[in-house]
Amino acid sequence: MRRTLTVGSTLLLLAACNNGDNAKCASGTTLCNKTCTVLQFDPSNCGACGTACASGQLCINGKCAVCGPGLTACSQGCVDVQSDFNNCGGCSVVCNPGEACRAGTCTLACPSGLQLCPSGSTNVCVDNGRDPLNCGGCGITCKASEVCLNGNCQLDCPQPYTGCMANDAGYCADELHDPGNCGACGNVCGAGTMCVMGSCALQCPASFKICPAVTVLADGGLTIDNSDGGLRCVDPKSDPLNCGGCGADDTSGLGTYPHACGPAVPGNNTAPTCVNGSCQAVCLPGFLDCDTSGGPPPAHSLGALPNDEVCIDPNFDDCNCGGCGNVCDGWNDNGSGSCFNNALPAAQVCCSNQCKDLLLDTSCGTSCGDAAACDGGSPTCCANAANTGGACTNTNSDLLHCGACDGDCTSLGYGKPGCCTGACDDLSRDTNNCNGCGNACTADAGVAACCPVTTDAGVIGACTDTNNDTHNCGGCGNDCETQCGAPGCTNGGCNCS
């Protein structure tokens, strides 16, 4: 998204007078061909009426100039519209806070590892490795039965199953015991053999059991295959589907199936497992068990109460950042196991295993995003007006954060406020930064000055020579016609009779 600042027109032409040769123009402007204009910036009347700059040139301080390769002539001077925050894709096209100019387009500054993809009428930062709507690239959508893993759409199967394909259809297979997918999808055991722990074998070891194939459903239900082809050779000490006995055995007759572990509780980051014949929940790889009540995660099986253990991600958990019990400033678990912040906004958040300042740390993806996206200068993260978040900005040129986060140039009463190399400036009066940073006024034999000119679009700065300017004779605003009706100025003095 981008904003276009319109200041009259890019030529800085002012409203046509159309009142004949006796028309009077505003202070700092000159009548050329019945139109009031600023000779310092008008490429059709550069320095004098009728002096036109060639195609591709611009008028700066009354002289025609040519921009170097890859640069475009804008009101601030020669800029690179492919990367300039204030002239993105064209002159005066200003990107919004939190955006960066890339290839001439204002785009959201995504944190490292994320990609900008369209979402409806806007753009969002996504992880192409895990986003099912943008899996491996923008717009690549996985099916409803699939998940996105490492940028590839795969069948969503609960542990210990694996997604396999047959006849152009996906299904979940137990590679440890399935004779049709023994150890890998499509690996079929021969006649007279069975699949034992992912390998085809002639017989089931004495310490193992032959059990009907079972499938634990997400809602806690169970399916059983009692056919000859459905028999499996299992290890009751470690098989979560047949833990301590065959998972198909309903020892109570109440449909509890105590030897079938699971199912996994969505969002808890746990997986059912079997340890020495007992069902337990373990944390998925990369997650931690930070249960403050002590002890291992509770055992659970079908028919029992669901496991309420929650394993946390130490990369982003504000109460266990980088490890259990490492609480970021402003957060509190209150011994209840639920993390909450004492007051908004929180002083810190957990980013990549470290507690970082939400408002001021440019490296934290939840605040400023990619610090390298700041266009020039030193990237700085400044709090927004509501003090609820941060935005990456360039304090060398940001009007609202000039030199520092509290450097608001618009509050100083300047005619045309500007931020030049980190310092607030009045661009309507500064001879070295007249109407734009770096635009210095010069005079061959007189006295160069930058004087304010009021236009329909607001106040601008215009270079002039106060030795001979009727409207700024000897200084800005000293109008000879107003003082004595005399139209002339010589050596800084009005030609009054």
N, C-alpha and C positions, 0 to 999 in steps of 0.2 A: 504494500500500500504506500502511496506517496502523496504529498501535498504540493500544489503549485502556488508560489507567491507571485501575484501579479502587481507590478509596480508601474502603472500606466502602460508602458510597452517596453520591450527590451531596448529600444532606441532612445528611451528617455525623452521622447517627444511629448510636449505638453499640448494642452488644448489649443486649437487654432483660434487665432484672434478674429480674423475675418472682419475687421473694422476699418480697413483701408490703411494707407501709409501712416496715418497719424495714431494708429493703435498703440497702446502702451502695454508692454509685457511685464510680468512679475519680476521682482528683483532677482538678478542673476541669470536672466534669460534674454535672448535676443530675437528680434523679429526678422525672420528669413522667409521670403516669398509668402507673406501674410500668415506665417505660423510662428508662434513663440517656441523657441527651442533652447537647449543648453549646448553651446558650441563645444564644450569640453568632452561631450559624450555622444554627439549626434554624428553617425558615420556619413550622413548626407550633407552635413554642414560642419565639418570637423575643423575647429579653430577659426573659421570664417564662413560666412554665408556662401553656399555654392561649392565649397571644397568638399568633394565626395571621396570617401575611401574606396579602394578597389574591392572587388568581391573577395570575401574571406578575411578582410581586415576589420578591425574595430577601432573606435575612436577613444583614446585614453588621454585625458588632459589636453585635448585639442590637437592631438597628433595621431595620424594613422599608424596602426601597429599590426603585426602579423603574429599569430600564435604559432608555437613550435609544433612539430609532428605529434599527433595524438592528443592535442589540446584544442579546446573550443573557446571562442570569445564569448564571455558572459559579462554581466555588469560588474562582477568582482574582479575581472581580469581573465587570464587564460587558465582554464581548469580542465581536468580530465573527467568528463561526464560519465566515464565507465566506473569510477570509484569515488567521486566527490559527493559527500553526504548532502551538501546544500545545492548541488546541481546534478542530480542523478538521472542520467539519460537525456538531459536537456537543461538549459539555463533556468535557474530559480525553482527547480523541482526538488523540494526538500523532503528527505525521508523522515518518518516518525521516530520518536524515541524508542529504543530497543530494536531498531532496524539497522541494516547496513546496506551500502550501495555496492552491488556486485553485478558486473557486466551490464551496467546501465540500468539496473532494476532494484528498487527498494525491496529487500527481502528480510524475513525474520532471521535474526542471528541465532542459529541453532547451536546448542552445546556440542562439544566434541563427541563424535560417535553417533550423532543423530543426523537425519536428512530431512530437508524441507519438502513436504509433499502436499498437494492440494487436498482439501477436505471441504466439500460443498463450495461455498462462495469465498472461502478463506484458505490460508495455508497453515499447516501445523508441523511441528518437529516430531518425527517418529523414529523408532528403532527398527530398521528394516530387518534386523535379525530375529525380532520377536513379534512384530505387529502383523496380525493375520489379515489386515486390510492393505498392507503394503509390504508383503513378504518378499525380501530380496530386491525390492525396487518399488517405486511409487505405483499404486494402482493394481498391484498383483495381489488378488484376493484369494485366500484359502477357502475351501468348502466348509460347510457348517460342522462337519465331522472331523475337521483337520485342525492342527495347531501349526504355528510358525516357529520353527526351530532352526537357528543358525541360517536364516534366510531361505529355508526350504519348507514347503507345505508338507506336513506329515499327518498320518492318521493319529487321532487323539486316543491313545490307549492307556489305561491305568497300569501301574506296575503290578506284576512283573511281565505284562504282555508287551508285544512289539507289533507295530503296524506292518502287515504284509499285504501283497496284492495277489489276486487270483481271478481270472476271467474279467479283467478290467474293473474289479471291485476290491475295495479295501476291507480288511478284517483284522481283528486282534488275535495274535497267536502266542502261545506259551512256548518259547523256543527251548526251554529246559526239558519239556516233556512231550511236545507235539511231534509225532512221527512224520508228519507232513512238512514240518518246518523245524527240524531238529538242529539247534545251534545257530540257524540262520533261516531267513525266509526262503522257502522253496527247497530246502534240503530234506529229501524224503528218505526215511529208513526203509531198507529192503524187507522182503517177506521173512517172517520168523524173527524179526528183531524189533526192539522198542527203543524209545528215546529216553535215555537216562542222563540227567543233568547236562543236556545239550549235546550228547553223543549217542550215536546208534549202538546198542549192545544186544547180545544174544539172550541175556536173561537179567532179571532184576536182582541186585545184590541182597544178601540176607538182612542187612540192616535197613533196607529200604522197604517200602510198601507199594503194592499195586492198588491204585485207587481210581475211581471214576474221574473223568475230567470235570472240573467245576469252573465256573466263571462268576466272579463277584461283580454285581452290578453297582452303578453309582448310587442308587437309592438304598443299597443294603440287601437287595435281593440276591438270589443264587440260582444258577442254571446248572443242571447235572446231565452228563452224557454217560449213560450206563451201557452203551453198546460196546461190542468187542473192540471196535476202532477207537473208542473213547477212553480206554484204560490207559493209565499212566503209571510209570515207575517213579516214585517220589521219595525224597529224603524227609521224613517227618520232623527232623531236628531243625531244618532250615527252610523248608518250603512254606511260604506264607499262605498258600492255598490249601495246604494239607499239614498244618502245624500241630504236631503231637498226635496226629491221626488223620484219617481221610476227611477232607473237607466236606464231603457229601454226607457224612454221618450226622444225623440229627439225634444225639444221644438222649435228649429230653423229650423228644416228640412234639416240641413246641415251635419248631422252625427256628432254633437259635444257631445251629451249626457252629459249635465252639471251636472247631479246628480250622475254620476259614477266616483268616485275618482280613480286616478292612471293613468298609472301604476307606480310602483316604478322604479326609475332610477338606473340601475346597477352601483355598485361602490360608490353610494352616501351615503350608510348606512342609508337610510331613508325608512319609510313605509307610504303609504297613510292612512289617517284616517279622520273621520268625527267628527267635534266638533260643536255642536249646529246647525246642518244642513249645515255646510260649510266645504268644502274639505280643508284639510291641510296636510302638510308633517311633520312627527315627527321623531326624531332620534331613531334608534334601541336601545335596552337596552345596556348600557355600552359605548355608543357613545355620543358626546357632540356637541351642536350647537354653534360654535364659530364664527359666521358671524359677521365681524367687522362693517358691514353697519348698524346694529341695527335692532330691530323689530323681529317679529316671522317669521318662515319659510313661504314663500308665499303659498297661496292657489292655487290649480290646479285641473283641471278635464279634462276628455277626450275632445279633440278638442282644448284645450288651450295649451299654450307653456309648454313644459316639465319643471318640477321643477329642478332648477339648484342648490338648496341648498345641501351642502355637510357636513355631520356630521363626526367629526374626532374621532380617537381612542386615548384617552389621554395616553394610555400605550406606544405608539410608535411615536406620532406626535411630531417632533422636535421643532415646533413652539408653541405647546400647550401641553407641557409635564406635565401630572398630573393635568392639568386644563387650561382653556382658557387664552391665553396671556403669559404663562410661556415659554419663548423662550430659548432654549439651546444655549450655547456659539458657535459662528460661523455660526448661522442660522439667517434668516431675512424673515419676511413675507411682509415687505415693504408696509403694509397697503392694499395689493392687495388680501389677502386671500390665496395666493399660497406660500408655504414655500420653500425657496431655501437657499443653503449655499453660503457664500461670497467667499470662497476659499477652494479648496481641499487640504488636507482632512479637514473635519469639526473638530472643537476642541472637540465637544461632540455629542453624540447621545442620543435619548430618549429610555431608557430601563426600562420597568415595572414601569412607572409613575415617573421615576427619570432621570435627565440629568447625563450621565456618560461619562468619558473620553474614547474615541474610542480606543486610543492606549495603555492606561496604566491600565484600570480597568478590573481585571480578572473576575468580576462577570457579565459583560455585554455580553449577548449571541451573539451580533453582532461582537464582537472582539475576545475574547479568548475562549469563550465557557465555558465548565464546568471546573472551576479551580481545582476541585478535581482530574481531569484526569492527572494533572502534576505528573510525576512519582517521588515521594520523594521530600524532600527539601521544600522550600517555593515557591509556584507557583508565577511566575512573568510574566506579559504581556509586551513584547518588540515589538517596531515598526519594520516592515520589511524594507528591503533596500530602497524601493521606498517611504517609509513613508506614505503609503496609508492604512495601517491596522496593527493589532497587532496579535501576536501569543503567546500562552502560552508556557513557557519554564521553565526549572529547572536550575537556576543560580548556583547551586552547582556543576553541571557537564557539562553544555553546553559550548563547545569550543568557540562559537561565542558570548556568553553572560555570561561570567564567573564572578560571583560575582555581576555583574550589567549588564544592557542592553548594555553598550558600552565596555564591557570586552572581546575583541577579542584576544584570545590566539594565533591564527594563524598568527598574524602580528608581533610577537615578535622575529622571527628568530630562534626559538627553533628547535633542531634536530627532536624531536618528541613532539609536543605541547600537553598538557593535562590540564584538569580543575579538580582539586582535592579540594573538600569541599570549592568551591567558590574562589579558587586562581589559577592563571595560573602557570604552572610548565613545566620544560623540563624533560620529562620522559626518555630521553636518558642519563641523567646525575645525576638525583636525587637518592641518595642512599636509601631514604625512600619511593620513588615512582618510582621504576625502571621498565620501560616498561608498567606500569599500576598503577593506584592509589592504595596505600596500600601495594604494593609489596616491602618490605624492604630487602635490601641486608645484608647478614651476612657472617662472616668469623670466623672459630673456633679459629685460632691462628694467623691469618694474619691481613691484612687491607682490609676491605670490601669497594668496590666502584662500582658505576654504570657507565659504559662506553658506548659510542655510537658505534653501529655496522651498517655498510651500507650493505643493502641487495637489491635484485632486486625490492622488494616492497617498499623500502624506509629505513629510519633510524629507528632502534629500540634501546632500552637500554638493556644491559646485565650485570648482576652482576659478579664481578670477585674479585680475591685477588691480589692486586697490589704488594704483597710481592714476589709472584712467577710467575706472568703472564708475559711471554716473550714479548707479544705485548702491555702490559700496565704495564710496570715495574716501580714501584714507583709512577705512575700516569697514567691517561688515555692518550693513544696515544704515550706513550714513548716505541717505538718498538726496542728491543735489536737487532733483526736481521738487521734492517735498520741502526742502529748506528754503530755496529761493527761486524755484521755477526755472532754474538754469539747467540745460540738458548736458553740460560738459563738465569733465573732471580733469584737471591737469596737475601732475606731480602730487596727487593725493589731496588736492584742494578743489572745492567747487568753484566754477566760473561764475560767481555771483557778481552782478554789476553794483 
